[in-house]
Amino acid sequence: MFPLRFQIQRGVSDPNSYKGLGDSFRTIFYKEGVYGFYKGILPPILAETPKRAVKFFTFEQYKNLLSYTTLSQGLALSVAGLGSGLTEALVVNPFEVVKVNLQANRDSFKVQPSTFTQARMIINSDGFGLRGLNKGLTSTLGRHGVFNMIYFGFYFNVKNALPASQDPRLEFMRKFAIGLLSGTISSCVNIPFDVAKSRIQGPQPVPGEIKYRSCFQTMALVYREEGYLALYKGLIPKIMRLGPEILLLKPFGCLSAIAAVRAKNMLSVSSSSLQVDAA
């Protein structure tokens, strides 16, 4: 909610501009009510399970495929992360379009359209393509691809380089600290893609006129009109939510690893059956 509101505001001249994180809390509370903090919460909830499943499962598959190449282990992890991020983006982008439209709406929670009504409005108006439910796809690909590339590459390389602890609590803190650092670095690098995505998928400055058309055109326009710091809007609230998010990633990582092993075993069994039949 908060990263997006900062990302779509266009400098101090914007009448809806927030002065800071505290001001955004107060303004949303007084103008939109307590439920205003939870606008657009349903699309991420609906997308969470397939998103995490795709992220970790495809990462394992890309990592296995890259093990047959001459790439170093560190580079292979980053490339596998890039592939998983690009695949993940294809899944989450329609949910992101609906979420952005809901969170950009400054009406009170009671009068704004529901998640499914908003989705129908987008489909009826612009369809399922790059002007409708898949608007801003290039920016979403960049956001998730860059994040996963840096996150997985940095996390596993640093984790393997630092000695593990026999104390379960210290080992948990070691992995959590590495994950938090990995997520922070990834967020600092991919935030311009996030800003571009929010501008493209959100409301345009002039109704009926498309100002933000594509990923890099939007980045260049924001930089030219608002300065380079505008490309990092929403970074602080984005980093603040990393801790709870990382705590939730570990179970999904374990499940995806199990799924990858099962898929590999199934392929092995199928291959053995084919060989027996052929014999």
N, C-alpha and C positions, 0 to 999 in steps of 0.2 A: 504494500500500500504506500508506505512512505517513500521508498526509492522512486516509484513511478511518479508520484506527485511532484517531486523535485525535478525529475528528468523532463517532464513536459512543460514546466514553467520556463518562460523565455526572458530571463533577466529581471532586473528590478522594475523595469517599465511594465511588466505584466501585472495587471490588477489583482491576479490570483497568486502572486508571488509570496512565498513564505520567507520570513527573515531567518529562520533556523529550524532545527528539529523541535525545540520546545514550542516555538510559535506554531508549527504545523500541528502538534498535538492539541494545543488550545483551540486553534481555529476549527479544526475538524470536529472537536468535541462540542463547541458552542453552535456551530452552523449545521452540522450533520448528525449530531448525537453520538451516543456510545456505539451504536451499530455501524456508524460510518467507518470505524476502524476495521470492520470486517467485510467491507465491500469487496466483491470479487473473490471471496474465499472459496466458493464451490468449485470453479474450474481447476485451481491447483489441487484441490482434494481429489477430484475425479481423475486428474492426470498423474497423481503421485505414484500410484502402484505401477502402471505401465511404464511411466518415465524411468523409475528406478530399475525396474526389471530389464528394460531395454538397455539402459546405461551400463549396468554391470555385466549382463549376459553377453552383449555384443563386445564389450571390452575383452572379456575372456576369449571370445571367438577370434577377434582380430589379433590378440596376443598369440594365440596358438598358430594362426596362419603365418604371422611374421616370424615365428620361431624357425621357419624353413628358409628364411632369407639370410643375407649376410649382414643385416643391421646389428649394431651393438645392442645389448639388452636395454640400456638406458634410452636409446633412440627408439627402439621398438615399442617400449612402454608409452612413449609420447605419441607415436604414430597411432598406436592402438587406442589411446585416449582420444585423439583427434577423430578417428573413425567412429568411436562410440558416441562422441558428442554430436557429430553430424547426423547420425542415425536417430539419436534421441530428439534432436531438433525437429525432425519430420513428424514425430509423434506429438510433441507438446505445442507446436505452433498454433493450431486451431484453438486450443484452450487458452493460449496466451492472448490471442486477438480478443476473445470474449472477455477475459479478465481485465485487459487494459481498458476496454470500453466501459466496463462497470466501475473500475476504480477512478477513471477520469471524470465520471459523472459526479458533480458536486451537489446534486439534489439530496434531500434527506433520504435515508435508507428506505423509508416506507413508500415513497412515491416513485423511486427509480425502478426500471424494469427488472424482472427476475433474470436469472442466468439463462434459462431456456428461452424466455421471451427475447432477450438480447441476441442470442444465437440465431433465432428465427429471423429477427430483423436484419441481421448481417447477411444471412443467406438469401432472403427475399430481395434485399437491395443490391448486393454485389456478388452473390453466388459463393461457390467453394474455392474459386481460383485465387490468383495472386492479388486480386482487388477485394476479395472477400475474406473467407475464413483462413486463407493462407497468406494474407497480407504481411509484408515484412519478413518473409521466409529467409531471405539472404542474411538479414541481420540476426535472426534467430540461429541460423547455421553458424555464423561467426561467433555469436555469444557462447553457444554450447560447445562448439568445436574447439575454440581457443581455451575455454575454461578447462575442459576435460584433458586437453593435450598437456597443459601445464600442471594441472592437479595430479593426474595419474603419474606423469613423468617425474615430477618433483617428489611426490609422496613416496613412491616405491623405491626410488633411488636413495633418498635420504633415510628411509626406514631400514633399508638393507645395509646402509653404511654405519648406522648407529647401533651399538650393541643392545640386544634385548635384555630386559630385566627379569629375574626369576620371581620377583614380587609382583603379583597380579595387579595391584593398585598402581605401582610405578610403571608397569608395562602399559596399562591403560592410559596413564597420563602421558607417556612417551608417544603413543600413537595419536592421542587426542591433540597434543601440541604440534606434532608434525602435520596432522590433518588441518588444523587451524591455520598454521603458517602457509601450507599449500593453498588453502582456500583463499587466504588474504592476498597472496601474490597473484593467483589466478583472477580474482575479482578486480585487482588494480589494472591488470592487462586487458581484460575483456569488457570493462565498463563502457568504453566508447561504443561498442556494438550494442550494449544494453540501452544506452541513451538513444542511439539511432532507431532501434526497434520500437522504443516507446513513442518517439516522435512520429514514426511512420504509422504505427497501429493506432495511436491516439487521435484525438480531434485535431484537425488542421486549424491554423490561426484564423483563416478566413473560410467560413462555411462555403462549400461548393468549389473551392480552389485547392488543388493538391500542391502543397509547398514541399513536403518531404516525400520524395518519390522512391529513392533507392538508398541502400546502405551507405556507400561511400559519398554519394552526393549529399546525403543528410549530414554526415560527419563534417564534410568540407563547409557546408552552409552554417552549421552550428559554430564551427571554429571561426569562420569569417565574421559572423554577426555577433557572437557572444564571447569569443575567446576560448583558449584551450581548456581552461578550468571547467567550462560548461560541459565538456565531454566526460567529466568525472562527477557529474551531479548524481546524488543518491548513493555515493560510494560508502559513506559512513553507516547509514542504516542497513545497507547490503552486507557489510562486514559484521555488523552487530548480530545479524541473524545466523551467521555461520556456525557459531558454537552449538546451538540446539540442532541445527541441520546435520552437522557432522556426527552428533550422537546418534542420529537416526540412520546414518548411512551404513554403519557396521553390520546390522542385521541383514540389510539388503545385499551387502557384499557377500556375506556368508551364503545366503540363499542362492545368489546367482552362481557362486562357485559350485554349489551342489548341483544346480541345474546344468551347468557346463559339463560336469563329470558325468551326469546321467545321460546327457545328449551324446557325449563321446562314447560311453558304454553301449548305447543303443546303436550307434553307427558301427561299432566293432562287432556287435552281435549280428547286425544285418549283413555285414561284409562276410562274416564266417558262414552264415546261412547260405549266402550266394555261392561261396566256394564249395560247400558241401553239395548243393544242388547241381553245380556244374560237374562235380566229380561223379 
